[in-house]
Amino acid sequence: IHNESEAKPPSKIEALEAEIAKLRNDHLKLMEEEDIARESAAEHVNELAENDRLQQAEISRLNQELAAKSQEFENLKDQLHNGIDDGHKSLYEQSQEEIIRLKAVVSTLE
């Protein structure tokens, strides 16, 4: 003996109820996927913000290093110019002393 409900096709109402249940289930799955996507996007935004913060810190550090190196370069350049000036003075003074000595030698020989 067959059960009558198994033998006859589902009614339109039963078919619609089954379709509604399927749609509700699909809707719940989509909502879960949306939540996961939102969380993933939020994590990604946080990672990007952290990367940006680290890059800004590195840029700041490099700018400070550049400023320090630029100052060091200017100091060395000043020292070099001062050294050249001192060197020229020293050479000039040595030349003057040599000229005086040679004049003395010449006048002694005359």
A tleap script that builds the chain and sets N, CA, C and O, in Angstrom:
source leaprc.protein.ff14SB
mol = sequence {
  NILE HIE ASN GLU SER GLU ALA LYS PRO PRO
  SER LYS ILE GLU ALA LEU GLU ALA GLU ILE
  ALA LYS LEU ARG ASN ASP HIE LEU LYS LEU
  MET GLU GLU GLU ASP ILE ALA ARG GLU SER
  ALA ALA GLU HIE VAL ASN GLU LEU ALA GLU
  ASN ASP ARG LEU GLN GLN ALA GLU ILE SER
  ARG LEU ASN GLN GLU LEU ALA ALA LYS SER
  GLN GLU PHE GLU ASN LEU LYS ASP GLN LEU
  HIE ASN GLY ILE ASP ASP GLY HIE LYS SER
  LEU TYR GLU GLN SER GLN GLU GLU ILE ILE
  ARG LEU LYS ALA VAL VAL SER THR LEU CGLU
}
set mol.1.N position { 0.857 -1.182 0.000 }
set mol.1.CA position { 0.000 0.000 0.000 }
set mol.1.C position { 0.897 1.238 0.000 }
set mol.1.O position { 1.773 1.387 0.852 }
set mol.2.N position { 0.664 2.112 -0.963 }
set mol.2.CA position { 1.448 3.362 -1.067 }
set mol.2.C position { 0.770 4.466 -0.305 }
set mol.2.O position { -0.455 4.577 -0.259 }
set mol.3.N position { 1.615 5.282 0.292 }
set mol.3.CA position { 1.095 6.457 0.982 }
set mol.3.C position { 0.631 7.438 -0.085 }
set mol.3.O position { 1.336 7.663 -1.068 }
set mol.4.N position { -0.544 8.021 0.098 }
set mol.4.CA position { -1.104 8.913 -0.924 }
set mol.4.C position { -0.275 10.171 -1.122 }
set mol.4.O position { -0.177 10.676 -2.240 }
set mol.5.N position { 0.332 10.692 -0.036 }
set mol.5.CA position { 1.116 11.929 -0.161 }
set mol.5.C position { 2.377 11.695 -0.975 }
set mol.5.O position { 2.889 12.625 -1.599 }
set mol.6.N position { 2.885 10.471 -0.980 }
set mol.6.CA position { 4.081 10.192 -1.775 }
set mol.6.C position { 3.716 10.058 -3.247 }
set mol.6.O position { 4.508 10.403 -4.125 }
set mol.7.N position { 2.556 9.575 -3.504 }
set mol.7.CA position { 2.170 9.286 -4.878 }
set mol.7.C position { 1.775 10.544 -5.636 }
set mol.7.O position { 2.103 10.680 -6.815 }
set mol.8.N position { 1.084 11.456 -4.987 }
set mol.8.CA position { 0.605 12.622 -5.733 }
set mol.8.C position { 1.667 13.728 -5.754 }
set mol.8.O position { 2.424 13.872 -4.793 }
set mol.9.N position { 1.729 14.498 -6.821 }
set mol.9.CA position { 2.708 15.593 -6.913 }
set mol.9.C position { 2.392 16.673 -5.876 }
set mol.9.O position { 1.245 16.827 -5.458 }
set mol.10.N position { 3.450 17.437 -5.458 }
set mol.10.CA position { 3.186 18.474 -4.447 }
set mol.10.C position { 2.242 19.537 -5.000 }
set mol.10.O position { 2.246 19.846 -6.192 }
set mol.11.N position { 1.446 20.075 -4.108 }
set mol.11.CA position { 0.504 21.121 -4.521 }
set mol.11.C position { 1.291 22.404 -4.784 }
set mol.11.O position { 2.465 22.504 -4.428 }
set mol.12.N position { 0.638 23.379 -5.410 }
set mol.12.CA position { 1.287 24.651 -5.696 }
set mol.12.C position { 1.735 25.322 -4.401 }
set mol.12.O position { 2.804 25.931 -4.359 }
set mol.13.N position { 0.941 25.218 -3.361 }
set mol.13.CA position { 1.280 25.836 -2.072 }
set mol.13.C position { 2.528 25.178 -1.501 }
set mol.13.O position { 3.429 25.861 -1.014 }
set mol.14.N position { 2.580 23.858 -1.559 }
set mol.14.CA position { 3.752 23.141 -1.042 }
set mol.14.C position { 4.992 23.501 -1.863 }
set mol.14.O position { 6.080 23.662 -1.310 }
set mol.15.N position { 4.828 23.624 -3.166 }
set mol.15.CA position { 5.953 23.991 -4.029 }
set mol.15.C position { 6.443 25.400 -3.693 }
set mol.15.O position { 7.648 25.644 -3.631 }
set mol.16.N position { 5.502 26.328 -3.475 }
set mol.16.CA position { 5.877 27.705 -3.120 }
set mol.16.C position { 6.548 27.752 -1.753 }
set mol.16.O position { 7.521 28.480 -1.556 }
set mol.17.N position { 6.015 26.957 -0.793 }
set mol.17.CA position { 6.625 26.913 0.540 }
set mol.17.C position { 8.052 26.375 0.454 }
set mol.17.O position { 8.953 26.871 1.131 }
set mol.18.N position { 8.246 25.367 -0.375 }
set mol.18.CA position { 9.595 24.807 -0.552 }
set mol.18.C position { 10.520 25.847 -1.188 }
set mol.18.O position { 11.678 25.974 -0.792 }
set mol.19.N position { 10.007 26.593 -2.179 }
set mol.19.CA position { 10.793 27.646 -2.835 }
set mol.19.C position { 11.129 28.761 -1.839 }
set mol.19.O position { 12.248 29.274 -1.840 }
set mol.20.N position { 10.171 29.135 -0.996 }
set mol.20.CA position { 10.400 30.164 0.028 }
set mol.20.C position { 11.472 29.698 1.011 }
set mol.20.O position { 12.353 30.473 1.384 }
set mol.21.N position { 11.398 28.441 1.429 }
set mol.21.CA position { 12.391 27.896 2.360 }
set mol.21.C position { 13.776 27.926 1.719 }
set mol.21.O position { 14.764 28.257 2.375 }
set mol.22.N position { 13.842 27.578 0.429 }
set mol.22.CA position { 15.127 27.596 -0.286 }
set mol.22.C position { 15.654 29.033 -0.368 }
set mol.22.O position { 16.836 29.281 -0.133 }
set mol.23.N position { 14.777 29.964 -0.700 }
set mol.23.CA position { 15.189 31.370 -0.808 }
set mol.23.C position { 15.668 31.917 0.548 }
set mol.23.O position { 16.649 32.658 0.614 }
set mol.24.N position { 14.966 31.545 1.621 }
set mol.24.CA position { 15.387 31.984 2.964 }
set mol.24.C position { 16.786 31.441 3.280 }
set mol.24.O position { 17.645 32.155 3.798 }
set mol.25.N position { 16.988 30.160 2.954 }
set mol.25.CA position { 18.279 29.530 3.188 }
set mol.25.C position { 19.380 30.241 2.373 }
set mol.25.O position { 20.460 30.525 2.891 }
set mol.26.N position { 19.090 30.519 1.101 }
set mol.26.CA position { 20.045 31.238 0.246 }
set mol.26.C position { 20.330 32.627 0.807 }
set mol.26.O position { 21.470 33.092 0.809 }
set mol.27.N position { 19.268 33.281 1.283 }
set mol.27.CA position { 19.404 34.614 1.864 }
set mol.27.C position { 20.317 34.581 3.094 }
set mol.27.O position { 21.183 35.442 3.249 }
set mol.28.N position { 20.124 33.594 3.959 }
set mol.28.CA position { 20.976 33.460 5.149 }
set mol.28.C position { 22.435 33.233 4.759 }
set mol.28.O position { 23.340 33.812 5.360 }
set mol.29.N position { 22.660 32.386 3.749 }
set mol.29.CA position { 24.023 32.131 3.269 }
set mol.29.C position { 24.670 33.418 2.742 }
set mol.29.O position { 25.834 33.708 3.015 }
set mol.30.N position { 23.874 34.179 1.975 }
set mol.30.CA position { 24.388 35.443 1.429 }
set mol.30.C position { 24.719 36.435 2.544 }
set mol.30.O position { 25.723 37.145 2.478 }
set mol.31.N position { 23.864 36.475 3.567 }
set mol.31.CA position { 24.126 37.382 4.698 }
set mol.31.C position { 25.418 36.975 5.413 }
set mol.31.O position { 26.206 37.835 5.807 }
set mol.32.N position { 25.635 35.665 5.580 }
set mol.32.CA position { 26.876 35.181 6.201 }
set mol.32.C position { 28.079 35.558 5.346 }
set mol.32.O position { 29.100 36.010 5.863 }
set mol.33.N position { 27.951 35.367 4.024 }
set mol.33.CA position { 29.049 35.718 3.121 }
set mol.33.C position { 29.328 37.219 3.164 }
set mol.33.O position { 30.480 37.649 3.108 }
set mol.34.N position { 28.253 38.015 3.266 }
set mol.34.CA position { 28.417 39.465 3.349 }
set mol.34.C position { 29.145 39.853 4.635 }
set mol.34.O position { 30.026 40.713 4.612 }
set mol.35.N position { 28.785 39.232 5.744 }
set mol.35.CA position { 29.464 39.494 7.015 }
set mol.35.C position { 30.949 39.148 6.924 }
set mol.35.O position { 31.809 39.904 7.377 }
set mol.36.N position { 31.230 37.985 6.327 }
set mol.36.CA position { 32.631 37.565 6.164 }
set mol.36.C position { 33.379 38.558 5.278 }
set mol.36.O position { 34.513 38.931 5.579 }
set mol.37.N position { 32.746 38.984 4.192 }
set mol.37.CA position { 33.366 39.944 3.280 }
set mol.37.C position { 33.620 41.281 3.993 }
set mol.37.O position { 34.664 41.905 3.804 }
set mol.38.N position { 32.646 41.714 4.819 }
set mol.38.CA position { 32.809 42.967 5.577 }
set mol.38.C position { 33.987 42.875 6.534 }
set mol.38.O position { 34.816 43.782 6.612 }
set mol.39.N position { 34.050 41.749 7.270 }
set mol.39.CA position { 35.153 41.551 8.215 }
set mol.39.C position { 36.488 41.526 7.484 }
set mol.39.O position { 37.464 42.122 7.940 }
set mol.40.N position { 36.527 40.842 6.364 }
set mol.40.CA position { 37.756 40.758 5.570 }
set mol.40.C position { 38.157 42.141 5.064 }
set mol.40.O position { 39.334 42.501 5.096 }
set mol.41.N position { 37.185 42.908 4.599 }
set mol.41.CA position { 37.466 44.264 4.112 }
set mol.41.C position { 37.970 45.151 5.250 }
set mol.41.O position { 38.894 45.943 5.062 }
set mol.42.N position { 37.368 45.020 6.420 }
set mol.42.CA position { 37.805 45.818 7.576 }
set mol.42.C position { 39.238 45.456 7.955 }
set mol.42.O position { 40.043 46.334 8.263 }
set mol.43.N position { 39.554 44.160 7.933 }
set mol.43.CA position { 40.923 43.730 8.230 }
set mol.43.C position { 41.889 44.295 7.196 }
set mol.43.O position { 42.981 44.751 7.535 }
set mol.44.N position { 41.477 44.261 5.941 }
set mol.44.CA position { 42.332 44.776 4.865 }
set mol.44.C position { 42.568 46.276 5.040 }
set mol.44.O position { 43.690 46.755 4.874 }
set mol.45.N position { 41.516 47.011 5.372 }
set mol.45.CA position { 41.649 48.453 5.596 }
set mol.45.C position { 42.603 48.713 6.766 }
set mol.45.O position { 43.441 49.613 6.700 }
set mol.46.N position { 42.473 47.921 7.833 }
set mol.46.CA position { 43.377 48.078 8.977 }
set mol.46.C position { 44.818 47.777 8.594 }
set mol.46.O position { 45.735 48.476 9.025 }
set mol.47.N position { 45.024 46.740 7.785 }
set mol.47.CA position { 46.376 46.410 7.318 }
set mol.47.C position { 46.942 47.552 6.480 }
set mol.47.O position { 48.102 47.932 6.643 }
set mol.48.N position { 46.121 48.096 5.586 }
set mol.48.CA position { 46.581 49.212 4.752 }
set mol.48.C position { 46.929 50.423 5.611 }
set mol.48.O position { 47.924 51.102 5.357 }
set mol.49.N position { 46.116 50.690 6.619 }
set mol.49.CA position { 46.382 51.825 7.511 }
set mol.49.C position { 47.687 51.605 8.269 }
set mol.49.O position { 48.480 52.533 8.422 }
set mol.50.N position { 47.911 50.388 8.740 }
set mol.50.CA position { 49.154 50.069 9.449 }
set mol.50.C position { 50.351 50.197 8.513 }
set mol.50.O position { 51.381 50.753 8.894 }
set mol.51.N position { 50.221 49.686 7.291 }
set mol.51.CA position { 51.304 49.818 6.308 }
set mol.51.C position { 51.596 51.284 6.018 }
set mol.51.O position { 52.755 51.686 5.914 }
set mol.52.N position { 50.542 52.077 5.889 }
set mol.52.CA position { 50.716 53.506 5.638 }
set mol.52.C position { 51.426 54.174 6.813 }
set mol.52.O position { 52.310 55.008 6.618 }
set mol.53.N position { 51.033 53.803 8.033 }
set mol.53.CA position { 51.669 54.375 9.222 }
set mol.53.C position { 53.161 54.009 9.254 }
set mol.53.O position { 54.007 54.848 9.559 }
set mol.54.N position { 53.467 52.748 8.934 }
set mol.54.CA position { 54.871 52.311 8.917 }
set mol.54.C position { 55.661 53.036 7.827 }
set mol.54.O position { 56.811 53.422 8.036 }
set mol.55.N position { 55.035 53.216 6.669 }
set mol.55.CA position { 55.716 53.937 5.583 }
set mol.55.C position { 55.961 55.394 5.967 }
set mol.55.O position { 57.028 55.943 5.691 }
set mol.56.N position { 54.970 56.017 6.605 }
set mol.56.CA position { 55.153 57.412 7.036 }
set mol.56.C position { 56.268 57.516 8.059 }
set mol.56.O position { 57.057 58.460 8.022 }
set mol.57.N position { 56.344 56.552 8.978 }
set mol.57.CA position { 57.412 56.542 9.981 }
set mol.57.C position { 58.769 56.374 9.297 }
set mol.57.O position { 59.742 57.027 9.675 }
set mol.58.N position { 58.834 55.501 8.292 }
set mol.58.CA position { 60.094 55.282 7.565 }
set mol.58.C position { 60.481 56.536 6.781 }
set mol.58.O position { 61.654 56.908 6.743 }
set mol.59.N position { 59.504 57.182 6.161 }
set mol.59.CA position { 59.770 58.426 5.429 }
set mol.59.C position { 60.289 59.489 6.393 }
set mol.59.O position { 61.240 60.205 6.080 }
set mol.60.N position { 59.674 59.588 7.546 }
set mol.60.CA position { 60.106 60.561 8.544 }
set mol.60.C position { 61.535 60.275 8.991 }
set mol.60.O position { 62.355 61.186 9.100 }
set mol.61.N position { 61.829 58.986 9.251 }
set mol.61.CA position { 63.174 58.598 9.669 }
set mol.61.C position { 64.196 58.930 8.579 }
set mol.61.O position { 65.277 59.443 8.868 }
set mol.62.N position { 63.843 58.633 7.319 }
set mol.62.CA position { 64.760 58.913 6.214 }
set mol.62.C position { 64.956 60.414 6.024 }
set mol.62.O position { 66.060 60.860 5.709 }
set mol.63.N position { 63.894 61.194 6.212 }
set mol.63.CA position { 64.034 62.649 6.114 }
set mol.63.C position { 64.947 63.186 7.199 }
set mol.63.O position { 65.754 64.081 6.946 }
set mol.64.N position { 64.828 62.641 8.425 }
set mol.64.CA position { 65.721 63.061 9.510 }
set mol.64.C position { 67.159 62.684 9.191 }
set mol.64.O position { 68.083 63.465 9.415 }
set mol.65.N position { 67.336 61.480 8.668 }
set mol.65.CA position { 68.678 61.024 8.302 }
set mol.65.C position { 69.247 61.910 7.194 }
set mol.65.O position { 70.422 62.276 7.226 }
set mol.66.N position { 68.412 62.251 6.221 }
set mol.66.CA position { 68.847 63.123 5.132 }
set mol.66.C position { 69.242 64.493 5.675 }
set mol.66.O position { 70.265 65.046 5.271 }
set mol.67.N position { 68.446 65.043 6.584 }
set mol.67.CA position { 68.766 66.347 7.169 }
set mol.67.C position { 70.091 66.287 7.925 }
set mol.67.O position { 70.910 67.200 7.831 }
set mol.68.N position { 70.294 65.201 8.677 }
set mol.68.CA position { 71.546 65.047 9.428 }
set mol.68.C position { 72.725 64.927 8.465 }
set mol.68.O position { 73.763 65.552 8.679 }
set mol.69.N position { 72.575 64.132 7.411 }
set mol.69.CA position { 73.660 63.970 6.435 }
set mol.69.C position { 73.928 65.276 5.696 }
set mol.69.O position { 75.080 65.601 5.408 }
set mol.70.N position { 72.875 66.023 5.388 }
set mol.70.CA position { 73.049 67.317 4.718 }
set mol.70.C position { 73.817 68.278 5.617 }
set mol.70.O position { 74.703 68.997 5.155 }
set mol.71.N position { 73.473 68.287 6.904 }
set mol.71.CA position { 74.181 69.154 7.851 }
set mol.71.C position { 75.642 68.723 7.976 }
set mol.71.O position { 76.549 69.554 8.014 }
set mol.72.N position { 75.849 67.405 8.038 }
set mol.72.CA position { 77.213 66.868 8.120 }
set mol.72.C position { 78.003 67.273 6.876 }
set mol.72.O position { 79.170 67.653 6.980 }
set mol.73.N position { 77.375 67.195 5.704 }
set mol.73.CA position { 78.028 67.590 4.458 }
set mol.73.C position { 78.402 69.077 4.498 }
set mol.73.O position { 79.518 69.457 4.145 }
set mol.74.N position { 77.444 69.912 4.934 }
set mol.74.CA position { 77.723 71.353 5.011 }
set mol.74.C position { 78.880 71.636 5.969 }
set mol.74.O position { 79.742 72.468 5.688 }
set mol.75.N position { 78.887 70.931 7.108 }
set mol.75.CA position { 79.982 71.116 8.078 }
set mol.75.C position { 81.319 70.728 7.468 }
set mol.75.O position { 82.305 71.452 7.603 }
set mol.76.N position { 81.351 69.562 6.786 }
set mol.76.CA position { 82.595 69.113 6.153 }
set mol.76.C position { 83.031 70.074 5.053 }
set mol.76.O position { 84.221 70.344 4.892 }
set mol.77.N position { 82.071 70.584 4.303 }
set mol.77.CA position { 82.377 71.547 3.242 }
set mol.77.C position { 82.986 72.811 3.846 }
set mol.77.O position { 83.971 73.347 3.338 }
set mol.78.N position { 82.374 73.280 4.953 }
set mol.78.CA position { 82.925 74.465 5.633 }
set mol.78.C position { 84.336 74.188 6.146 }
set mol.78.O position { 85.234 75.019 6.011 }
set mol.79.N position { 84.519 72.988 6.746 }
set mol.79.CA position { 85.850 72.638 7.245 }
set mol.79.C position { 86.857 72.588 6.105 }
set mol.79.O position { 87.991 73.044 6.250 }
set mol.80.N position { 86.439 72.032 4.966 }
set mol.80.CA position { 87.323 71.939 3.808 }
set mol.80.C position { 87.707 73.335 3.332 }
set mol.80.O position { 88.881 73.612 3.089 }
set mol.81.N position { 86.702 74.222 3.199 }
set mol.81.CA position { 86.998 75.587 2.750 }
set mol.81.C position { 87.899 76.297 3.753 }
set mol.81.O position { 88.841 76.993 3.376 }
set mol.82.N position { 87.596 76.110 5.036 }
set mol.82.CA position { 88.445 76.742 6.061 }
set mol.82.C position { 89.852 76.168 6.001 }
set mol.82.O position { 90.835 76.893 6.156 }
set mol.83.N position { 89.941 74.859 5.775 }
set mol.83.CA position { 91.253 74.212 5.665 }
set mol.83.C position { 92.015 74.720 4.461 }
set mol.83.O position { 93.223 74.943 4.533 }
set mol.84.N position { 91.302 74.907 3.336 }
set mol.84.CA position { 91.955 75.434 2.131 }
set mol.84.C position { 92.417 76.857 2.397 }
set mol.84.O position { 93.536 77.228 2.042 }
set mol.85.N position { 91.552 77.660 3.025 }
set mol.85.CA position { 91.938 79.037 3.356 }
set mol.85.C position { 93.162 79.030 4.251 }
set mol.85.O position { 94.121 79.763 4.010 }
set mol.86.N position { 93.127 78.188 5.304 }
set mol.86.CA position { 94.268 78.095 6.211 }
set mol.86.C position { 95.495 77.603 5.455 }
set mol.86.O position { 96.602 78.100 5.662 }
set mol.87.N position { 95.292 76.621 4.575 }
set mol.87.CA position { 96.401 76.088 3.779 }
set mol.87.C position { 97.001 77.141 2.884 }
set mol.87.O position { 98.221 77.238 2.753 }
set mol.88.N position { 96.136 77.938 2.260 }
set mol.88.CA position { 96.635 79.019 1.405 }
set mol.88.C position { 97.417 80.035 2.230 }
set mol.88.O position { 98.481 80.502 1.825 }
set mol.89.N position { 96.866 80.364 3.393 }
set mol.89.CA position { 97.572 81.318 4.256 }
set mol.89.C position { 98.940 80.754 4.637 }
set mol.89.O position { 99.960 81.442 4.601 }
set mol.90.N position { 98.914 79.469 5.004 }
set mol.90.CA position { 100.155 78.827 5.417 }
set mol.90.C position { 101.153 78.823 4.262 }
set mol.90.O position { 102.325 79.149 4.451 }
set mol.91.N position { 100.695 78.457 3.074 }
set mol.91.CA position { 101.577 78.465 1.905 }
set mol.91.C position { 102.066 79.875 1.604 }
set mol.91.O position { 103.232 80.077 1.262 }
set mol.92.N position { 101.174 80.842 1.732 }
set mol.92.CA position { 101.540 82.238 1.488 }
set mol.92.C position { 102.610 82.679 2.485 }
set mol.92.O position { 103.616 83.287 2.121 }
set mol.93.N position { 102.358 82.350 3.763 }
set mol.93.CA position { 103.329 82.718 4.792 }
set mol.93.C position { 104.667 82.027 4.548 }
set mol.93.O position { 105.724 82.641 4.693 }
set mol.94.N position { 104.617 80.743 4.177 }
set mol.94.CA position { 105.860 80.013 3.890 }
set mol.94.C position { 106.581 80.652 2.701 }
set mol.94.O position { 107.803 80.800 2.711 }
set mol.95.N position { 105.811 81.027 1.679 }
set mol.95.CA position { 106.403 81.665 0.501 }
set mol.95.C position { 107.050 82.995 0.882 }
set mol.95.O position { 108.154 83.314 0.441 }
set mol.96.N position { 106.346 83.758 1.703 }
set mol.96.CA position { 106.886 85.046 2.142 }
set mol.96.C position { 108.183 84.836 2.915 }
set mol.96.O position { 109.165 85.549 2.707 }
set mol.97.N position { 108.175 83.842 3.814 }
set mol.97.CA position { 109.388 83.554 4.590 }
set mol.97.C position { 110.517 83.121 3.667 }
set mol.97.O position { 111.666 83.511 3.872 }
set mol.98.N position { 110.205 82.319 2.654 }
set mol.98.CA position { 111.211 81.850 1.701 }
set mol.98.C position { 111.776 83.015 0.894 }
set mol.98.O position { 112.978 83.091 0.641 }
set mol.99.N position { 110.878 83.925 0.494 }
set mol.99.CA position { 111.323 85.110 -0.255 }
set mol.99.C position { 112.266 85.952 0.603 }
set mol.99.O position { 113.313 86.403 0.138 }
set mol.100.N position { 111.882 86.154 1.851 }
set mol.100.CA position { 112.732 86.936 2.763 }
set mol.100.C position { 114.084 86.249 2.934 }
set mol.100.O position { 115.126 86.904 2.918 }
set mol.101.N position { 114.062 84.922 3.098 }
set mol.101.CA position { 115.310 84.175 3.276 }
set mol.101.C position { 116.191 84.281 2.024 }
set mol.101.O position { 117.402 84.488 2.101 }
set mol.102.N position { 115.516 84.125 0.848 }
set mol.102.CA position { 116.287 84.208 -0.394 }
set mol.102.C position { 116.856 85.615 -0.601 }
set mol.102.O position { 117.982 85.771 -1.075 }
set mol.103.N position { 116.077 86.627 -0.244 }
set mol.103.CA position { 116.585 88.012 -0.341 }
set mol.103.C position { 117.800 88.195 0.562 }
set mol.103.O position { 118.769 88.872 0.220 }
set mol.104.N position { 117.704 87.563 1.730 }
set mol.104.CA position { 118.834 87.674 2.662 }
set mol.104.C position { 120.068 86.983 2.078 }
set mol.104.O position { 121.186 87.488 2.180 }
set mol.105.N position { 119.838 85.800 1.455 }
set mol.105.CA position { 120.959 85.068 0.854 }
set mol.105.C position { 121.547 85.900 -0.296 }
set mol.105.O position { 122.766 86.030 -0.409 }
set mol.106.N position { 120.678 86.461 -1.149 }
set mol.106.CA position { 121.134 87.262 -2.274 }
set mol.106.C position { 121.913 88.471 -1.774 }
set mol.106.O position { 122.983 88.790 -2.292 }
set mol.107.N position { 121.367 89.139 -0.762 }
set mol.107.CA position { 122.069 90.344 -0.281 }
set mol.107.C position { 123.396 89.956 0.395 }
set mol.107.O position { 124.343 90.742 0.395 }
set mol.108.N position { 123.461 88.768 0.960 }
set mol.108.CA position { 124.721 88.315 1.541 }
set mol.108.C position { 125.733 88.047 0.446 }
set mol.108.O position { 126.920 88.337 0.591 }
set mol.109.N position { 125.241 87.481 -0.664 }
set mol.109.CA position { 126.137 87.170 -1.771 }
set mol.109.C position { 126.579 88.419 -2.495 }
set mol.109.O position { 127.664 88.436 -3.076 }
set mol.110.N position { 125.790 89.444 -2.480 }
set mol.110.CA position { 126.159 90.682 -3.191 }
set mol.110.C position { 127.221 91.328 -2.404 }
set mol.110.O position { 127.712 92.391 -2.784 }
savepdb mol mol.pdb
quit
